[in-house]
Amino acid sequence: MQLQWYRSFSLWLALLLLSLLLHVWLSWRASRETDAVVLAPPAPEHAVDVQLVSEPPPKDLVFEDQIEFEPPEVLVPTAAVTPPPPDVDLAMKAAAGGASRGSSLPLLTDMVVTAGRGAAGFGTGVGNGLSNSTQGFAAYVQGLRETGLDVVFVVDTTGSMDWVLNEARAHMIDIVDAVRLLVPVSRFGVVAYRDYDSPGYVTRMQTLTFSLNKLTGFLGSLTAEGGGDFPEAVAAGLEVGVTKAGWRLGARKVIILIGDAPPHEGDLRHALALARQFATDGGQLSALDVSHDANPALIEAVVGRPVDHNLFRNKPLYDFQQLAEAGGGIATTMAGDVRITKQLMSLILGGRFASEAGLLLEGFVQ
């Protein structure tokens, strides 16, 4: 029995030793694997560049020059152009009779003409007829509204024309506003001429433009100088206006010559040829004589008393009459006025509607 107990004890002791050995071996194995992981070289790092892109702050738009809209050269007729507003009487005010104040219609060519026993008028009230002059003016304006209007002033800027330049600078905006009330698609240009031996220039030009800033800026840059003898470089000014102004195809083209002296004798034939060429191309050339000899009222305004009109020419220069006839327009004087605005408006509108032009300017020229 003692031997059996000894065998059992030996078996258990052997199992215990075997278990200890197995535990030690497993611990040693685990420690080696742990050391291998710790001693392993670190994995290579990958650098990642992150770029932060920010949008620049918006810049304010600064326009140094006035933006201009230039329509195409050929204007398609349209009935969508805004008519004159109701508070503009135009020629209706002159033609209205009795209690009739006149009124505006959407299209100037749609005016109704009816017979009446009273004075000619338009609208409702006493007298509801329409004068032939007013009807013609309405039709003329409607035609301009459909085609557009280009106007170039060819102006003498020699020493005697200082007062004319002052008038033009003071009232050009009024003239342009009045014309554009009737014909919104209107452009204006200026040709300044002196004499061939004058200081500074013989001709200068502002081409046709919609910009009032350009027009008034050019007029403001002009001064009246030179021109010691009587004739001036009229032909040179007309040549620039006829050939270099930038006329639109299809638009009504008007040149208004403003001066107080004729062209040089040797230049007259060339000037007449230019006028005929302009008329053949569909334009109209008119002339305004602003000389004292044609306008004694100017002298009366200076001296402050009446003068004998029989001592003066009282009609345009003969050369101006020839040029206007060749150009299909008219030649005129100031007609007793001392301001050029009314005459310019009349000539812009073809020279046939002086009363209507005067009424239109009443709301603009103070």
C-alpha positions as CSV (number, residue, x, y, z in Angstrom):
1,M,0.0,0.0,0.0
2,Q,2.9,2.3,0.8
3,L,4.3,1.5,-2.6
4,Q,1.1,2.4,-4.3
5,W,1.0,5.8,-2.5
6,Y,4.6,6.5,-3.6
7,R,3.7,5.8,-7.2
8,S,0.7,8.2,-7.1
9,F,2.8,10.9,-5.6
10,S,5.5,10.5,-8.2
11,L,2.9,10.7,-11.0
12,W,1.5,13.9,-9.7
13,L,4.9,15.4,-9.1
14,A,5.9,14.5,-12.7
15,L,2.7,16.1,-14.1
16,L,3.4,19.2,-12.0
17,L,6.9,19.5,-13.3
18,L,5.7,19.0,-16.9
19,S,3.1,21.7,-16.4
20,L,5.7,24.1,-15.1
21,L,8.0,23.4,-18.0
22,L,5.2,23.9,-20.5
23,H,4.2,27.2,-18.8
24,V,7.8,28.5,-18.8
25,W,8.2,27.6,-22.5
26,L,5.0,29.3,-23.5
27,S,6.0,32.4,-21.6
28,W,9.4,32.5,-23.2
29,R,7.8,32.1,-26.7
30,A,5.3,34.9,-26.0
31,S,8.0,37.3,-24.8
32,R,10.0,36.8,-27.9
33,E,7.1,37.6,-30.2
34,T,6.4,40.8,-28.2
35,D,10.1,41.9,-28.5
36,A,10.0,41.3,-32.2
37,V,7.0,43.6,-32.6
38,V,8.6,46.3,-30.4
39,L,12.0,46.1,-32.2
40,A,10.5,46.1,-35.7
41,P,11.3,49.3,-37.7
42,P,8.5,51.8,-37.8
43,A,6.4,51.9,-41.0
44,P,7.4,54.8,-43.3
45,E,5.4,57.9,-43.0
46,H,3.7,59.4,-46.0
47,A,3.6,63.2,-46.0
48,V,0.4,64.8,-47.2
49,D,0.3,68.4,-48.2
50,V,-2.9,70.1,-47.6
51,Q,-3.4,73.4,-49.5
52,L,-6.0,75.8,-48.4
53,V,-7.2,77.9,-51.3
54,S,-9.3,80.9,-50.6
55,E,-11.1,83.0,-53.2
56,P,-9.8,86.7,-53.5
57,P,-12.3,89.3,-52.3
58,P,-14.5,90.7,-55.2
59,K,-13.2,93.9,-56.7
60,D,-15.5,96.9,-57.3
61,L,-16.1,97.5,-61.0
62,V,-14.8,101.0,-61.9
63,F,-15.7,102.4,-65.3
64,E,-13.4,105.2,-66.4
65,D,-15.4,106.1,-69.4
66,Q,-19.1,106.3,-70.0
67,I,-20.4,103.2,-71.6
68,E,-22.0,103.8,-74.9
69,F,-24.4,101.7,-76.8
70,E,-24.0,102.0,-80.6
71,P,-26.9,100.5,-82.5
72,P,-26.3,98.8,-85.8
73,E,-25.8,101.0,-88.9
74,V,-29.0,99.9,-90.5
75,L,-32.1,100.6,-88.3
76,V,-35.1,98.4,-88.9
77,P,-38.3,100.5,-88.8
78,T,-40.3,99.8,-85.7
79,A,-43.5,101.1,-84.1
80,A,-42.3,100.3,-80.6
81,V,-40.5,103.7,-80.1
82,T,-41.9,105.6,-77.3
83,P,-43.9,108.7,-78.5
84,P,-43.6,112.1,-77.0
85,P,-45.1,112.3,-73.5
86,P,-48.6,113.9,-73.1
87,D,-47.2,117.1,-71.5
88,V,-45.3,118.1,-74.6
89,D,-47.7,120.1,-76.8
90,L,-45.4,120.1,-79.9
91,A,-47.2,121.6,-82.8
92,M,-50.6,120.5,-81.4
93,K,-50.5,123.5,-79.1
94,A,-50.2,125.9,-82.0
95,A,-52.9,124.2,-84.0
96,A,-55.4,123.7,-81.1
97,G,-58.2,126.2,-81.2
98,G,-60.8,127.3,-78.6
99,A,-60.9,125.2,-75.5
100,S,-59.0,122.3,-77.1
101,R,-55.6,121.8,-75.4
102,G,-54.6,119.0,-77.8
103,S,-53.4,115.5,-76.9
104,S,-50.9,112.9,-77.9
105,L,-51.6,109.6,-79.7
106,P,-49.4,106.4,-79.6
107,L,-48.3,107.0,-83.2
108,L,-47.9,110.4,-84.8
109,T,-49.1,109.2,-88.2
110,D,-52.4,108.0,-86.7
111,M,-53.7,111.5,-86.3
112,V,-57.4,111.9,-87.2
113,V,-58.3,114.8,-89.4
114,T,-61.9,116.0,-89.2
115,A,-63.6,119.2,-90.4
116,G,-64.8,121.8,-88.0
117,R,-66.3,125.2,-88.1
118,G,-64.0,126.7,-85.5
119,A,-60.3,127.3,-85.6
120,A,-58.1,124.2,-86.3
121,G,-57.7,122.0,-83.3
122,F,-56.9,118.5,-82.2
123,G,-58.7,116.4,-79.7
124,T,-62.0,117.2,-78.1
125,G,-63.3,120.7,-77.5
126,V,-64.0,123.7,-79.7
127,G,-62.4,123.1,-83.1
128,N,-61.4,119.6,-83.9
129,G,-59.6,120.0,-87.2
130,L,-55.8,119.7,-87.8
131,S,-53.8,122.1,-89.8
132,N,-51.9,120.8,-92.8
133,S,-48.6,122.1,-91.3
134,T,-49.1,120.1,-88.1
135,Q,-50.1,117.0,-90.1
136,G,-47.0,117.3,-92.2
137,F,-44.8,117.8,-89.1
138,A,-46.3,114.7,-87.5
139,A,-45.6,112.6,-90.5
140,Y,-42.1,114.0,-90.8
141,V,-41.3,113.2,-87.2
142,Q,-42.7,109.7,-87.5
143,G,-40.4,109.0,-90.4
144,L,-37.4,110.2,-88.4
145,R,-38.4,108.0,-85.5
146,E,-38.4,104.9,-87.7
147,T,-35.0,105.6,-89.4
148,G,-33.0,107.5,-86.8
149,L,-31.4,110.9,-87.2
150,D,-27.7,111.9,-87.6
151,V,-26.8,115.7,-87.3
152,V,-23.4,117.3,-87.8
153,F,-22.8,121.0,-87.0
154,V,-20.0,122.4,-89.2
155,V,-19.0,125.5,-87.3
156,D,-16.7,128.4,-88.0
157,T,-14.4,128.9,-85.0
158,T,-12.4,132.0,-86.0
159,G,-12.2,135.0,-83.8
160,S,-15.5,136.6,-84.6
161,M,-17.5,133.4,-83.7
162,D,-16.8,133.5,-79.9
163,W,-20.4,134.4,-79.1
164,V,-21.7,131.5,-81.2
165,L,-19.5,129.0,-79.4
166,N,-20.7,130.3,-76.1
167,E,-24.3,129.9,-77.3
168,A,-23.6,126.3,-78.5
169,R,-22.0,125.4,-75.2
170,A,-24.8,126.9,-73.2
171,H,-27.7,125.3,-75.1
172,M,-26.4,122.2,-76.9
173,I,-27.9,119.9,-74.2
174,D,-31.3,121.7,-74.5
175,I,-31.2,121.1,-78.3
176,V,-30.2,117.5,-78.0
177,D,-32.9,116.8,-75.4
178,A,-35.6,118.5,-77.4
179,V,-34.6,116.5,-80.6
180,R,-34.4,113.2,-78.7
181,L,-37.9,113.8,-77.2
182,L,-39.1,113.5,-80.8
183,V,-36.5,111.1,-82.2
184,P,-34.9,109.0,-79.5
185,V,-32.3,107.4,-81.8
186,S,-30.5,110.6,-82.6
187,R,-26.7,111.2,-82.9
188,F,-24.8,114.4,-83.0
189,G,-21.4,115.5,-84.2
190,V,-19.4,118.7,-84.6
191,V,-16.8,119.8,-87.1
192,A,-14.8,123.0,-86.2
193,Y,-13.0,124.9,-89.0
194,R,-10.9,128.0,-89.1
195,D,-8.8,129.3,-92.0
196,Y,-5.8,127.8,-93.7
197,D,-3.3,130.1,-91.9
198,S,-5.1,130.1,-88.5
199,P,-3.2,128.9,-85.3
200,G,-3.9,125.4,-83.9
201,Y,-5.8,123.7,-86.6
202,V,-7.7,124.0,-89.9
203,T,-10.4,121.4,-88.9
204,R,-11.2,119.4,-85.8
205,M,-14.0,116.9,-85.4
206,Q,-16.1,115.1,-82.9
207,T,-17.6,112.2,-84.9
208,L,-21.3,111.3,-84.6
209,T,-22.1,110.0,-81.1
210,F,-24.9,109.3,-78.7
211,S,-22.8,110.6,-75.8
212,L,-23.6,114.1,-74.5
213,N,-20.4,114.0,-72.5
214,K,-18.3,113.7,-75.6
215,L,-20.3,116.4,-77.4
216,T,-20.2,119.0,-74.7
217,G,-16.6,118.1,-73.8
218,F,-15.6,118.8,-77.4
219,L,-17.5,122.1,-77.6
220,G,-15.8,123.1,-74.3
221,S,-12.4,122.5,-75.8
222,L,-13.0,124.9,-78.7
223,T,-11.9,128.5,-78.7
224,A,-12.5,131.3,-81.3
225,E,-9.1,132.3,-82.8
226,G,-7.6,133.4,-86.1
227,G,-9.3,134.3,-89.4
228,G,-7.8,137.6,-90.1
229,D,-9.2,137.9,-93.7
230,F,-12.8,137.6,-94.7
231,P,-13.1,134.1,-96.4
232,E,-12.6,131.0,-94.3
233,A,-11.8,127.3,-94.8
234,V,-15.5,126.4,-95.3
235,A,-14.8,123.7,-97.9
236,A,-12.3,122.0,-95.6
237,G,-14.9,121.8,-92.9
238,L,-17.6,120.5,-95.2
239,E,-15.2,117.8,-96.6
240,V,-14.6,116.5,-93.1
241,G,-18.3,116.5,-92.2
242,V,-19.4,114.8,-95.4
243,T,-16.7,112.1,-95.6
244,K,-15.5,111.4,-92.1
245,A,-18.4,111.9,-89.6
246,G,-19.4,108.2,-89.5
247,W,-22.9,108.4,-91.0
248,R,-25.3,105.5,-90.4
249,L,-26.9,103.7,-93.4
250,G,-30.6,104.4,-93.6
251,A,-30.6,107.2,-91.1
252,R,-31.7,110.8,-91.9
253,K,-28.5,112.8,-92.4
254,V,-28.3,116.5,-91.8
255,I,-25.4,119.0,-91.9
256,I,-25.9,122.5,-90.6
257,L,-23.2,125.0,-91.7
258,I,-22.8,127.8,-89.2
259,G,-20.6,130.8,-90.0
260,D,-20.3,134.4,-90.8
261,A,-17.9,134.3,-93.8
262,P,-17.9,132.6,-97.2
263,P,-15.5,130.0,-98.5
264,H,-12.4,131.1,-100.4
265,E,-13.2,131.8,-104.0
266,G,-11.1,129.0,-105.3
267,D,-12.8,126.5,-102.8
268,L,-16.4,127.3,-103.8
269,R,-16.6,124.8,-106.6
270,H,-15.3,122.0,-104.4
271,A,-17.7,123.0,-101.6
272,L,-20.6,122.9,-104.0
273,A,-19.5,119.4,-105.2
274,L,-19.4,118.2,-101.7
275,A,-22.9,119.5,-101.0
276,R,-24.3,117.8,-104.1
277,Q,-22.6,114.5,-103.2
278,F,-24.2,114.7,-99.7
279,A,-27.6,115.3,-101.2
280,T,-27.2,112.5,-103.6
281,D,-26.4,110.2,-100.7
282,G,-29.7,111.1,-99.0
283,G,-28.4,113.9,-96.8
284,Q,-29.5,117.5,-96.4
285,L,-27.2,120.5,-96.0
286,S,-28.5,123.8,-94.7
287,A,-26.7,127.0,-93.7
288,L,-27.1,129.5,-90.9
289,D,-25.5,132.9,-91.6
290,V,-24.8,134.5,-88.2
291,S,-22.9,137.6,-89.5
292,H,-23.8,141.1,-88.3
293,D,-24.6,142.2,-91.9
294,A,-27.3,139.5,-92.2
295,N,-28.6,140.1,-88.6
296,P,-28.9,143.7,-87.6
297,A,-30.7,142.6,-84.5
298,L,-27.4,141.4,-83.2
299,I,-26.0,144.9,-83.5
300,E,-29.0,146.3,-81.8
301,A,-28.5,143.9,-78.9
302,V,-24.9,145.2,-78.5
303,V,-25.5,148.9,-78.9
304,G,-28.8,148.9,-77.0
305,R,-30.7,150.9,-79.6
306,P,-32.5,150.4,-83.0
307,V,-30.5,150.6,-86.2
308,D,-31.5,151.2,-89.8
309,H,-32.1,147.7,-91.2
310,N,-31.9,149.1,-94.8
311,L,-28.2,149.6,-94.3
312,F,-27.7,145.8,-93.9
313,R,-27.9,142.8,-96.2
314,N,-30.6,141.1,-94.1
315,K,-30.2,137.8,-96.0
316,P,-27.8,134.9,-96.0
317,L,-24.5,135.1,-97.8
318,Y,-24.9,134.3,-101.5
319,D,-22.4,131.4,-101.2
320,F,-24.4,130.0,-98.3
321,Q,-27.5,130.1,-100.4
322,Q,-25.7,128.3,-103.2
323,L,-24.4,125.6,-100.8
324,A,-27.8,125.0,-99.3
325,E,-29.5,124.8,-102.7
326,A,-26.9,122.2,-103.8
327,G,-27.3,120.3,-100.6
328,G,-31.1,120.2,-100.7
329,G,-31.6,122.4,-97.7
330,I,-32.2,126.0,-96.9
331,A,-30.0,129.0,-96.0
332,T,-31.3,131.4,-93.4
333,T,-30.3,134.1,-91.0
334,M,-31.2,134.6,-87.3
335,A,-34.5,136.1,-88.5
336,G,-34.5,138.8,-85.8
337,D,-33.5,136.5,-83.0
338,V,-30.3,136.9,-81.0
339,R,-30.0,133.2,-80.0
340,I,-29.2,130.4,-82.4
341,T,-31.1,127.6,-80.7
342,K,-34.5,128.1,-82.4
343,Q,-32.9,128.4,-85.9
344,L,-30.8,125.3,-85.3
345,M,-33.9,123.3,-84.1
346,S,-35.8,124.4,-87.3
347,L,-32.9,123.4,-89.6
348,I,-32.5,120.0,-87.8
349,L,-36.2,119.4,-88.6
350,G,-35.8,120.2,-92.2
351,G,-36.3,124.0,-92.1
352,R,-40.0,123.7,-92.7
353,F,-41.3,123.7,-89.1
354,A,-40.0,126.8,-87.4
355,S,-43.1,127.4,-85.3
356,E,-43.2,123.7,-84.1
357,A,-39.5,123.8,-83.3
358,G,-40.0,127.0,-81.3
359,L,-42.8,125.5,-79.3
360,L,-40.8,122.4,-78.6
361,L,-37.8,124.4,-77.3
362,E,-40.0,126.4,-74.9
363,G,-39.8,123.6,-72.3
364,F,-36.0,123.4,-72.5
365,V,-34.4,126.8,-73.0
366,Q,-34.9,129.1,-70.1
